[in-house]
Amino acid sequence: MTSHQGRLYALALSLVAFFLAWAVIAAHPWAAATPDPRLRALALREAQLRHEAHTVQKIVAARWSRYRVELKSRRAEIARVNRATAAAAQAIATPAVRVVNLPAHVITRTS
């Protein structure tokens, strides 16, 4: 094959054949029609886990809402106790410690 045009045709034909073979192989015409039973078991397990996760999320949401209500009442109780303590501290007129200043005194002998 010394013809330049013949070589181009042969190259084009081989490229077409290559891509046609590639498309046929990529299509998997020999693939089995029945699905793998392991994949079915895996899909069932996934559905079960999704259901369990949804149930757990509902339980956690209920616990968090109950916690927020209890936290709100606990904070209100703490604020009430703090206000009562502050009011009691202000009601006390005398300080707890009394400071006494004495006049300077010079000691000339020790006994």
N, CA, C and O of each residue as an XYZ file, in Angstrom:
444
protein
N       0.843     -1.155      0.000
C       0.000      0.000      0.000
C       0.897      1.230      0.000
O       1.340      1.709      1.044
N       1.142      1.710     -1.181
C       2.006      2.870     -1.311
C       1.201      4.134     -1.509
O       1.762      5.229     -1.497
N      -0.103      4.008     -1.690
C      -0.955      5.157     -1.911
C      -1.221      5.871     -0.577
O      -1.594      5.248      0.417
N      -1.025      7.156     -0.588
C      -1.266      7.965      0.606
C      -2.757      7.977      0.944
O      -3.137      7.916      2.114
N      -3.586      8.054     -0.077
C      -5.025      8.071      0.126
C      -5.502      6.721      0.699
O      -6.411      6.704      1.528
N      -4.932      5.638      0.291
C      -5.285      4.312      0.796
C      -4.929      4.181      2.277
O      -5.679      3.601      3.061
N      -3.785      4.724      2.637
C      -3.394      4.695      4.047
C      -4.372      5.485      4.916
O      -4.705      5.039      6.015
N      -4.836      6.635      4.456
C      -5.799      7.440      5.204
C      -7.121      6.693      5.365
O      -7.725      6.704      6.438
N      -7.567      6.038      4.277
C      -8.795      5.249      4.373
C      -8.630      4.097      5.369
O      -9.537      3.810      6.150
N      -7.486      3.450      5.334
C      -7.247      2.344      6.257
C      -7.220      2.846      7.705
O      -7.758      2.196      8.601
N      -6.598      3.993      7.924
C      -6.561      4.582      9.261
C      -7.968      4.961      9.722
O      -8.342      4.693     10.864
N      -8.743      5.580      8.840
C     -10.109      5.968      9.200
C     -10.958      4.738      9.480
O     -11.728      4.729     10.441
N     -10.836      3.713      8.671
C     -11.596      2.491      8.878
C     -11.206      1.810     10.190
O     -12.067      1.302     10.908
N      -9.911      1.799     10.502
C      -9.476      1.176     11.760
C      -9.963      1.977     12.967
O     -10.311      1.381     13.987
N      -9.998      3.300     12.884
C     -10.520      4.121     13.972
C     -12.019      3.880     14.177
O     -12.491      3.782     15.310
N     -12.758      3.786     13.072
C     -14.193      3.513     13.180
C     -14.409      2.149     13.818
O     -15.268      1.996     14.686
N     -13.632      1.155     13.391
C     -13.762     -0.189     13.951
C     -13.401     -0.186     15.438
O     -14.056     -0.852     16.239
N     -12.365      0.559     15.802
C     -11.950      0.637     17.208
C     -13.063      1.225     18.075
O     -13.406      0.652     19.109
N     -13.630      2.360     17.666
C     -14.670      2.997     18.471
C     -15.965      2.194     18.476
O     -16.688      2.202     19.472
N     -16.270      1.502     17.381
C     -17.433      0.631     17.349
C     -17.254     -0.530     18.321
O     -18.192     -0.883     19.036
N     -16.070     -1.124     18.359
C     -15.795     -2.199     19.312
C     -15.859     -1.672     20.744
O     -16.380     -2.349     21.630
N     -15.343     -0.492     20.971
C     -15.391      0.126     22.291
C     -16.846      0.310     22.751
O     -17.174      0.007     23.898
N     -17.713      0.802     21.863
C     -19.111      1.018     22.204
C     -19.813     -0.304     22.498
O     -20.627     -0.377     23.418
N     -19.514     -1.334     21.740
C     -20.139     -2.641     21.971
C     -19.697     -3.208     23.312
O     -20.522     -3.743     24.052
N     -18.426     -3.103     23.636
C     -17.921     -3.620     24.911
C     -18.481     -2.806     26.079
O     -18.808     -3.376     27.120
N     -18.595     -1.499     25.926
C     -19.117     -0.646     27.000
C     -20.593     -0.911     27.260
O     -21.069     -0.658     28.366
N     -21.332     -1.415     26.271
C     -22.761     -1.671     26.428
C     -23.034     -2.918     27.252
O     -24.157     -3.094     27.723
N     -22.062     -3.781     27.444
C     -22.198     -5.042     28.196
C     -23.387     -5.878     27.720
O     -24.300     -6.126     28.507
N     -23.407     -6.309     26.494
C     -24.559     -7.106     26.040
C     -24.606     -8.487     26.686
O     -25.636     -9.156     26.617
N     -23.534     -8.920     27.302
C     -23.494    -10.242     27.913
C     -23.870    -10.227     29.391
O     -23.822    -11.267     30.047
N     -24.246     -9.058     29.928
C     -24.566     -8.936     31.357
C     -25.770     -9.808     31.698
O     -26.699     -9.940     30.902
N     -25.743    -10.399     32.889
C     -26.808    -11.282     33.332
C     -28.084    -10.478     33.585
O     -28.023     -9.350     34.075
N     -29.209    -11.043     33.261
C     -30.482    -10.356     33.428
C     -30.940    -10.406     34.879
O     -31.659     -9.507     35.316
N     -30.551    -11.421     35.636
C     -30.967    -11.526     37.034
C     -29.997    -10.753     37.914
O     -28.782    -10.892     37.774
N     -30.529     -9.937     38.821
C     -29.638     -9.179     39.716
C     -28.990    -10.097     40.746
O     -29.496    -11.176     41.052
N     -27.888     -9.651     41.255
C     -27.150    -10.408     42.258
C     -27.943    -10.416     43.567
O     -28.389     -9.356     44.006
N     -28.134    -11.570     44.202
C     -28.900    -11.593     45.459
C     -28.214    -10.815     46.574
O     -28.878    -10.352     47.501
N     -26.907    -10.666     46.499
C     -26.196     -9.874     47.509
C     -26.586     -8.408     47.421
O     -26.691     -7.721     48.437
N     -26.806     -7.924     46.173
C     -27.223     -6.530     46.009
C     -28.627     -6.326     46.574
O     -28.910     -5.287     47.171
N     -29.506     -7.309     46.388
C     -30.848     -7.203     46.950
C     -30.785     -7.176     48.479
O     -31.473     -6.377     49.114
N     -29.971     -8.038     49.064
C     -29.813     -8.054     50.521
C     -29.228     -6.738     51.017
O     -29.607     -6.230     52.073
N     -28.301     -6.200     50.239
C     -27.702     -4.920     50.606
C     -28.744     -3.801     50.560
O     -28.758     -2.932     51.432
N     -29.608     -3.817     49.556
C     -30.657     -2.794     49.463
C     -31.641     -2.925     50.618
O     -32.086     -1.915     51.163
N     -31.988     -4.157     51.002
C     -32.873     -4.351     52.154
C     -32.228     -3.841     53.437
O     -32.889     -3.199     54.254
N     -30.948     -4.120     53.617
C     -30.229     -3.648     54.812
C     -30.173     -2.121     54.845
O     -30.313     -1.506     55.902
N     -29.966     -1.524     53.678
C     -29.922     -0.064     53.603
C     -31.272      0.540     53.998
O     -31.323      1.537     54.718
N     -32.366     -0.068     53.524
C     -33.699      0.428     53.883
C     -33.936      0.282     55.383
O     -34.515      1.167     56.013
N     -33.491     -0.828     55.950
C     -33.650     -1.040     57.391
C     -32.861      0.001     58.181
O     -33.361      0.552     59.162
N     -31.645      0.265     57.757
C     -30.822      1.253     58.463
C     -31.405      2.658     58.337
O     -31.356      3.439     59.287
N     -31.956      2.982     57.166
C     -32.584      4.292     57.004
C     -33.778      4.435     57.952
O     -33.977      5.491     58.552
N     -34.559      3.379     58.080
C     -35.712      3.413     58.990
C     -35.241      3.592     60.435
O     -35.800      4.402     61.175
N     -34.218      2.840     60.835
C     -33.695      2.965     62.202
C     -33.133      4.360     62.450
O     -33.333      4.933     63.521
N     -32.435      4.902     61.467
C     -31.871      6.247     61.620
C     -32.980      7.279     61.776
O     -32.855      8.212     62.569
N     -34.064      7.115     61.023
C     -35.192      8.046     61.138
C     -35.816      7.951     62.530
O     -36.158      8.971     63.130
N     -35.964      6.733     63.042
C     -36.524      6.537     64.383
C     -35.627      7.165     65.438
O     -36.111      7.828     66.355
N     -34.333      6.960     65.311
C     -33.382      7.535     66.274
C     -33.427      9.055     66.224
O     -33.367      9.707     67.266
N     -33.531      9.630     65.027
C     -33.601     11.086     64.912
C     -34.841     11.633     65.609
O     -34.779     12.689     66.238
N     -35.965     10.927     65.505
C     -37.182     11.376     66.198
C     -36.995     11.314     67.709
O     -37.411     12.227     68.423
N     -36.372     10.242     68.202
C     -36.134     10.113     69.650
C     -35.216     11.224     70.136
O     -35.474     11.836     71.173
N     -34.152     11.487     69.399
C     -33.194     12.531     69.794
C     -33.861     13.904     69.774
O     -33.618     14.723     70.661
N     -34.694     14.160     68.780
C     -35.384     15.457     68.727
C     -36.312     15.626     69.919
O     -36.400     16.717     70.481
N     -37.013     14.553     70.317
C     -37.906     14.647     71.476
C     -37.105     14.888     72.750
O     -37.504     15.690     73.594
N     -35.986     14.201     72.889
C     -35.156     14.405     74.089
C     -34.607     15.819     74.147
O     -34.579     16.429     75.216
N     -34.165     16.353     72.994
C     -33.627     17.708     72.972
C     -34.702     18.725     73.329
O     -34.429     19.689     74.045
N     -35.917     18.520     72.839
C     -36.966     19.493     73.166
C     -37.291     19.435     74.663
O     -37.496     20.475     75.289
N     -37.339     18.227     75.243
C     -37.573     18.109     76.684
C     -36.416     18.746     77.459
O     -36.643     19.415     78.467
N     -35.189     18.545     76.999
C     -34.026     19.140     77.662
C     -34.105     20.664     77.625
O     -33.817     21.325     78.624
N     -34.496     21.230     76.468
C     -34.568     22.692     76.366
C     -35.614     23.257     77.325
O     -35.397     24.314     77.918
N     -36.740     22.571     77.485
C     -37.774     23.035     78.420
C     -37.245     22.987     79.849
O     -37.414     23.941     80.609
N     -36.602     21.877     80.217
C     -36.059     21.754     81.579
C     -34.943     22.769     81.814
O     -34.826     23.317     82.910
N     -34.121     23.024     80.791
C     -33.048     24.007     80.925
C     -33.614     25.405     81.138
O     -33.074     26.185     81.923
N     -34.693     25.719     80.443
C     -35.316     27.035     80.611
C     -35.832     27.214     82.032
O     -35.646     28.272     82.634
N     -36.481     26.181     82.572
C     -36.990     26.300     83.946
C     -35.843     26.331     84.950
O     -35.926     27.032     85.959
N     -34.775     25.581     84.689
C     -33.613     25.592     85.589
C     -32.942     26.964     85.584
O     -32.540     27.460     86.636
N     -32.819     27.573     84.421
C     -32.223     28.914     84.360
C     -33.094     29.942     85.070
O     -32.572     30.851     85.715
N     -34.422     29.809     84.962
C     -35.318     30.721     85.664
C     -35.168     30.548     87.170
O     -35.183     31.535     87.906
N     -35.025     29.312     87.639
C     -34.825     29.055     89.077
C     -33.501     29.659     89.551
O     -33.439     30.260     90.624
N     -32.452     29.499     88.756
C     -31.141     30.068     89.113
C     -31.227     31.590     89.184
O     -30.686     32.203     90.104
N     -31.905     32.198     88.212
C     -32.051     33.657     88.221
C     -32.845     34.111     89.448
O     -32.517     35.128     90.059
N     -33.891     33.355     89.809
C     -34.684     33.701     90.992
C     -33.837     33.631     92.255
O     -33.913     34.518     93.106
N     -33.033     32.586     92.381
C     -32.166     32.441     93.563
C     -31.119     33.550     93.586
O     -30.820     34.091     94.650
N     -30.564     33.894     92.439
C     -29.569     34.976     92.392
C     -30.183     36.318     92.783
O     -29.558     37.109     93.489
N     -31.408     36.573     92.322
C     -32.068     37.826     92.707
C     -32.342     37.853     94.210
O     -32.171     38.889     94.853
N     -32.766     36.721     94.770
C     -33.029     36.664     96.214
C     -31.748     36.865     97.006
O     -31.755     37.539     98.036
N     -30.656     36.291     96.537
C     -29.367     36.454     97.215
C     -28.906     37.907     97.149
O     -28.411     38.451     98.136
N     -29.067     38.526     95.994
C     -28.662     39.927     95.854
C     -29.518     40.822     96.744
O     -29.005     41.768     97.340
N     -30.800     40.538     96.839
C     -31.674     41.348     97.697
C     -31.307     41.163     99.163
O     -31.333     42.124     99.932
N     -30.967     39.943     99.557
C     -30.563     39.700    100.948
C     -29.239     40.393    101.251
O     -29.053     40.896    102.359
N     -28.333     40.430    100.308
C     -27.047     41.093    100.521
C     -27.233     42.597    100.664
O     -26.526     43.243    101.438
N     -28.168     43.145     99.932
C     -28.400     44.589    100.038
C     -29.148     44.936    101.327
O     -29.038     46.054    101.831
N     -29.902     43.981    101.853
C     -30.668     44.245    103.076
C     -29.767     44.330    104.301
O     -30.127     44.966    105.291
N     -28.623     43.708    104.242
C     -27.699     43.737    105.375
C     -27.012     45.103    105.387
O     -26.337     45.467    104.424
N     -27.184     45.858    106.473
C     -26.658     47.223    106.534
C     -25.213     47.260    107.003
O     -24.436     48.089    106.529
N     -24.834     46.380    107.923
C     -23.484     46.430    108.459
C     -22.585     45.503    107.657
O     -22.998     44.411    107.266
N     -21.376     45.934    107.419
C     -20.471     45.056    106.686
C     -20.046     43.882    107.563
O     -20.152     43.950    108.787
N     -19.590     42.861    106.973
C     -19.186     41.663    107.697
C     -17.857     41.880    108.417
O     -17.602     41.236    109.435
N     -17.022     42.756    107.920
C     -15.714     43.011    108.533
C     -15.678     44.472    108.960
O     -16.056     45.369    108.207
N     -15.205     44.691    110.206
C     -15.118     46.054    110.707
C     -13.655     46.432    110.843
O     -12.878     45.729    111.489
N     -13.287     47.541    110.234
C     -11.912     48.012    110.270
C     -11.810     49.113    111.328
O     -12.580     50.074    111.327
N     -10.825     48.945    112.240
C     -10.632     49.912    113.318
C      -9.247     50.521    113.144
O      -8.261     49.794    113.022
N      -9.164     51.838    113.130
C      -7.885     52.539    113.053
C      -7.582     53.139    114.425
O      -8.368     53.917    114.966
N      -6.435     52.765    114.973
C      -6.022     53.281    116.275
C      -4.998     54.393    116.080
O      -4.280     54.409    115.080
N      -4.928     55.320    117.028
C      -3.922     56.389    116.895
C      -2.522     55.808    117.093
O      -2.334     54.800    117.774
N      -1.569     56.464    116.489
C      -0.188     55.984    116.596
C       0.274     56.066    118.033
O       0.027     57.077    118.691
N       0.924     55.058    118.539
C       1.368     55.004    119.933
C       2.807     54.528    119.932
O       3.139     53.519    119.310
N       3.640     55.244    120.617
C       5.076     54.907    120.666
C       5.323     54.121    121.926
O       4.977     54.572    123.018
N       5.906     52.973    121.796
C       6.243     52.144    122.937
C       7.718     52.386    123.263
O       8.587     52.245    122.403
N       7.991     52.762    124.552
C       9.367     53.060    124.922
C      10.033     51.943    125.693
O      11.260     51.860    125.731
N       9.259     51.103    126.294
C       9.886     49.958    126.973
C       9.038     48.730    126.770
O       7.876     48.830    126.375
N       9.598     47.588    127.032
C       8.931     46.325    126.755
C       8.474     45.610    127.994
O       8.078     44.468    127.760
N       8.432     45.937    129.091
C       7.817     45.270    130.208
C       7.820     46.109    131.439
O       7.328     45.677    132.482
